[in-house]
Amino acid sequence: MPVLKRLQNRLQRLNKWRHTLGLPTTLQWLLLRLGYKLGVYRLEDWQVRPHQLPHTLKARLRGSSDMSVLGQIFVDEEYACLRDLKSVSLVLDLGANVGFSSVYFLSSFPGSRLVAVEPDERNVTVCQANLMAYGNRALLLHGAAWSERTRLRLSRDTFGDGREWSTQVRSPADGSAGEIEAWDVGTLIEMAGAQQVDLLKVDIERAELAVFGDTAKSWLPRIRNICIELHGPDCQEVFFQALKDFDYELSHSGELTVCRDLRLKRAVSPAG
């Protein structure tokens, strides 16, 4: 890429951060990044307020993925395509990380409740702090989404860039009990005391292979809209196979696949 074009892209990106955080906070963020590269700063956490919110969020620094996630959600606004959804009462956030997506949804849909599910205890601690402002509108579960109720193991530093946003869950290879509780989506809906989910957000680092397997047919009729990040062609195949009996409106936003207004297909008549 030519130097001038690269400079233009960086300036455009900087302007988006300035719009989201304001000029003073953006300059502070640039100084923090420079300070860490030079070995000057040792700040662990940072309080930052995107313009979309009335309160600050906690983000970890020093090599954490938190500011990258904040950039996706509040600077790039990958979930903005969902803000026109109507009558959103319940959001199920699978793979909530540190709660930035959860906070975005709770702010976008003021009358909603949300269940956030996150397996990595490092993220859960930060997520709890970020959801505190929403009181009983938000329920945080330390665990994972899977095809059934079971226990799983965490797998770190083996997927993606190894930072907190790439933590995976897996079935214990030796048949022993895992340390992380896991639930199928149907059970999570029951735990929320609801009949349906108006928005199912999924970013679970290839666990979609399990979640959208054979057991998905039991709970998919209770889902109105899905927003998912699919991690590879095999995940994409499993996901769309699970939706083969549904009609929906398909779109994309950044890395996200969005399926709106899920409805079971009408049965084909014998003559049809």
PLY file of the C-alpha trace (Angstrom):
ply
format ascii 1.0
element vertex 272
property float x
property float y
property float z
element edge 271
property int vertex1
property int vertex2
end_header
0.00 0.00 0.00
1.46 3.43 -0.95
2.63 5.54 1.98
0.13 8.34 1.26
-2.80 5.92 1.16
-1.67 4.27 4.39
-1.43 7.70 6.06
-4.91 8.63 4.85
-6.32 5.39 6.28
-4.68 6.03 9.65
-6.01 9.58 9.77
-9.51 8.35 8.93
-9.26 5.75 11.67
-8.02 8.34 14.14
-10.95 10.58 13.25
-13.40 7.75 13.98
-11.82 7.24 17.41
-12.01 10.99 18.03
-15.72 10.96 17.15
-16.34 8.04 19.52
-14.23 9.06 22.53
-13.69 12.79 22.04
-10.39 14.46 21.24
-8.88 14.58 24.78
-9.55 10.87 25.44
-8.28 9.88 21.99
-5.05 11.79 22.55
-4.70 10.13 25.95
-5.16 6.72 24.32
-2.46 7.50 21.76
-0.09 8.57 24.54
-0.85 5.40 26.50
-0.07 3.25 23.46
3.17 5.12 22.86
4.07 4.89 26.54
3.64 1.13 26.59
5.78 0.73 23.48
8.50 2.78 25.15
8.11 0.98 28.48
7.08 4.17 30.32
3.53 3.44 31.54
2.39 0.61 33.79
-1.35 1.38 33.92
-3.37 -1.85 34.07
-6.95 -0.59 33.58
-8.58 2.42 31.99
-12.01 4.03 32.35
-13.33 5.17 28.97
-16.73 6.48 27.83
-17.87 6.04 24.22
-20.27 8.73 23.07
-23.07 6.15 22.76
-23.16 5.64 26.56
-23.93 7.84 29.58
-21.29 6.10 31.72
-17.72 4.83 31.54
-16.51 1.32 30.77
-13.60 -0.54 32.26
-10.97 -1.72 29.77
-7.72 -3.56 30.44
-4.50 -2.37 28.84
-1.00 -3.86 28.52
-1.57 -6.31 25.69
-5.26 -6.99 26.37
-7.78 -7.35 23.55
-10.26 -5.02 25.32
-9.53 -1.88 23.31
-9.69 -3.87 20.07
-13.16 -5.09 21.07
-14.19 -1.56 22.02
-13.05 -0.42 18.58
-15.20 -3.01 16.82
-18.33 -2.27 18.84
-18.25 1.48 19.50
-15.91 2.89 16.84
-16.83 0.66 13.87
-20.32 0.03 15.32
-20.63 -3.42 13.78
-23.90 -3.95 15.68
-25.49 -0.69 14.48
-27.36 -2.69 11.82
-29.48 -4.17 14.63
-30.62 -0.94 16.24
-33.82 -0.79 14.19
-35.09 -4.10 15.61
-38.53 -3.67 17.16
-39.94 -4.99 20.43
-36.68 -6.37 21.80
-37.47 -7.77 25.26
-34.69 -10.35 25.69
-31.15 -10.45 24.33
-28.96 -13.52 24.78
-25.27 -12.61 24.46
-23.20 -15.77 23.99
-19.51 -14.98 24.31
-20.01 -11.67 26.12
-16.26 -11.11 26.69
-15.99 -8.01 28.93
-19.55 -6.87 28.29
-19.06 -4.22 25.60
-21.58 -5.87 23.26
-23.99 -6.42 26.17
-23.79 -2.75 27.14
-24.31 -1.71 23.52
-27.50 -3.78 23.30
-28.84 -2.66 26.69
-28.32 0.95 25.64
-29.82 0.42 22.17
-32.91 -1.36 23.51
-33.85 0.45 26.77
-36.78 -1.84 27.54
-34.82 -5.07 27.20
-33.31 -7.62 29.55
-30.08 -9.40 28.71
-28.38 -12.65 29.65
-24.60 -12.54 29.14
-22.66 -15.83 28.99
-18.85 -15.80 29.25
-16.52 -18.73 30.11
-13.22 -16.93 30.86
-13.07 -15.78 34.48
-10.64 -12.99 33.53
-13.31 -11.51 31.26
-16.16 -12.21 33.69
-14.64 -9.95 36.35
-14.46 -6.99 33.96
-17.86 -7.81 32.45
-19.46 -7.69 35.89
-18.09 -4.19 36.46
-19.30 -2.99 33.06
-22.83 -4.37 33.55
-23.27 -2.97 37.06
-24.95 0.22 35.81
-27.84 -1.84 34.38
-28.86 -3.52 37.63
-31.35 -6.38 37.29
-31.75 -5.81 33.55
-28.56 -7.86 33.07
-27.81 -11.40 34.22
-24.19 -12.53 33.90
-23.44 -16.26 33.82
-19.91 -17.58 34.19
-20.03 -20.48 31.76
-20.38 -21.41 28.11
-22.96 -22.20 25.47
-22.85 -25.77 24.15
-25.10 -28.46 22.68
-26.16 -29.77 26.10
-25.78 -29.23 29.82
-22.28 -30.39 30.69
-18.90 -29.19 31.93
-16.09 -28.04 29.64
-12.47 -26.97 29.77
-11.00 -23.61 28.83
-8.40 -23.47 26.10
-6.22 -20.35 25.97
-3.33 -19.30 23.73
-4.15 -21.85 21.03
-6.59 -19.91 18.83
-6.48 -16.53 17.14
-3.90 -14.15 18.61
-4.00 -15.73 22.07
-5.52 -12.67 23.74
-8.65 -12.78 25.93
-11.09 -12.46 23.04
-9.93 -15.78 21.56
-10.52 -18.07 24.58
-12.18 -21.35 23.57
-14.06 -24.09 25.40
-13.67 -27.81 24.66
-14.92 -31.14 25.91
-12.36 -32.76 28.24
-10.35 -35.16 26.09
-9.78 -37.67 28.87
-13.42 -37.92 29.91
-12.86 -36.09 33.20
-15.10 -33.29 34.42
-14.32 -29.82 33.11
-14.07 -26.70 35.23
-16.59 -24.59 33.27
-20.35 -25.12 33.37
-22.07 -25.19 30.00
-25.70 -24.97 28.89
-27.65 -25.50 25.70
-29.55 -22.46 24.44
-32.92 -23.95 25.37
-31.81 -24.19 28.99
-30.55 -20.60 28.92
-33.95 -19.43 27.67
-35.63 -21.26 30.53
-33.18 -19.75 33.01
-34.16 -16.32 31.72
-37.82 -17.15 32.38
-38.73 -16.36 28.78
-40.61 -17.93 25.90
-38.44 -16.50 23.13
-35.22 -14.60 22.44
-35.57 -11.45 20.39
-31.85 -11.20 19.63
-29.33 -14.03 19.87
-25.76 -12.72 19.58
-23.08 -15.41 19.15
-19.30 -14.97 19.20
-17.97 -18.16 20.75
-14.73 -19.02 18.91
-15.87 -22.13 16.98
-18.16 -23.49 19.70
-20.91 -22.71 17.19
-20.10 -26.17 15.80
-21.64 -27.64 18.96
-24.35 -25.04 19.62
-25.86 -25.29 16.12
-25.60 -29.07 15.89
-28.49 -31.53 16.04
-29.93 -30.22 19.32
-30.45 -26.72 17.87
-33.72 -27.78 16.23
-35.35 -27.90 19.68
-34.79 -24.19 20.46
-34.33 -22.38 17.12
-38.12 -21.81 16.71
-37.88 -19.62 19.83
-35.33 -17.22 18.25
-36.40 -14.10 16.35
-33.07 -12.70 15.16
-29.47 -13.98 15.14
-26.20 -12.06 14.88
-23.19 -14.39 14.74
-19.48 -14.36 13.99
-18.66 -17.58 12.13
-15.12 -18.87 12.55
-14.39 -20.79 9.38
-16.16 -22.58 6.50
-17.10 -25.59 8.65
-18.83 -23.33 11.18
-20.63 -21.58 8.35
-21.82 -24.90 6.95
-23.13 -26.15 10.31
-24.88 -22.86 11.03
-26.76 -22.59 7.74
-27.62 -26.29 7.84
-29.29 -25.66 11.20
-31.37 -22.89 9.59
-32.44 -24.91 6.55
-36.05 -25.14 7.74
-36.33 -21.38 8.28
-36.88 -18.34 6.14
-35.02 -15.17 7.16
-33.43 -11.98 5.83
-29.66 -12.43 5.50
-27.13 -9.60 5.72
-23.55 -8.94 6.87
-21.84 -6.28 8.96
-18.06 -6.49 9.17
-17.31 -10.02 10.43
-20.92 -10.58 11.48
-23.61 -12.63 9.79
-27.13 -11.39 10.56
-30.31 -13.45 10.12
-33.42 -11.37 10.80
-37.03 -12.39 11.31
-36.55 -16.17 11.57
-39.72 -18.09 10.73
-40.34 -21.74 10.01
-40.96 -22.53 6.37
-44.43 -23.58 5.44
-44.72 -27.32 4.93
-44.68 -28.27 1.28
-47.94 -29.92 0.26
-47.82 -33.36 -1.41
-48.99 -31.76 -4.62
-46.32 -29.06 -4.39
0 1
1 2
2 3
3 4
4 5
5 6
6 7
7 8
8 9
9 10
10 11
11 12
12 13
13 14
14 15
15 16
16 17
17 18
18 19
19 20
20 21
21 22
22 23
23 24
24 25
25 26
26 27
27 28
28 29
29 30
30 31
31 32
32 33
33 34
34 35
35 36
36 37
37 38
38 39
39 40
40 41
41 42
42 43
43 44
44 45
45 46
46 47
47 48
48 49
49 50
50 51
51 52
52 53
53 54
54 55
55 56
56 57
57 58
58 59
59 60
60 61
61 62
62 63
63 64
64 65
65 66
66 67
67 68
68 69
69 70
70 71
71 72
72 73
73 74
74 75
75 76
76 77
77 78
78 79
79 80
80 81
81 82
82 83
83 84
84 85
85 86
86 87
87 88
88 89
89 90
90 91
91 92
92 93
93 94
94 95
95 96
96 97
97 98
98 99
99 100
100 101
101 102
102 103
103 104
104 105
105 106
106 107
107 108
108 109
109 110
110 111
111 112
112 113
113 114
114 115
115 116
116 117
117 118
118 119
119 120
120 121
121 122
122 123
123 124
124 125
125 126
126 127
127 128
128 129
129 130
130 131
131 132
132 133
133 134
134 135
135 136
136 137
137 138
138 139
139 140
140 141
141 142
142 143
143 144
144 145
145 146
146 147
147 148
148 149
149 150
150 151
151 152
152 153
153 154
154 155
155 156
156 157
157 158
158 159
159 160
160 161
161 162
162 163
163 164
164 165
165 166
166 167
167 168
168 169
169 170
170 171
171 172
172 173
173 174
174 175
175 176
176 177
177 178
178 179
179 180
180 181
181 182
182 183
183 184
184 185
185 186
186 187
187 188
188 189
189 190
190 191
191 192
192 193
193 194
194 195
195 196
196 197
197 198
198 199
199 200
200 201
201 202
202 203
203 204
204 205
205 206
206 207
207 208
208 209
209 210
210 211
211 212
212 213
213 214
214 215
215 216
216 217
217 218
218 219
219 220
220 221
221 222
222 223
223 224
224 225
225 226
226 227
227 228
228 229
229 230
230 231
231 232
232 233
233 234
234 235
235 236
236 237
237 238
238 239
239 240
240 241
241 242
242 243
243 244
244 245
245 246
246 247
247 248
248 249
249 250
250 251
251 252
252 253
253 254
254 255
255 256
256 257
257 258
258 259
259 260
260 261
261 262
262 263
263 264
264 265
265 266
266 267
267 268
268 269
269 270
270 271
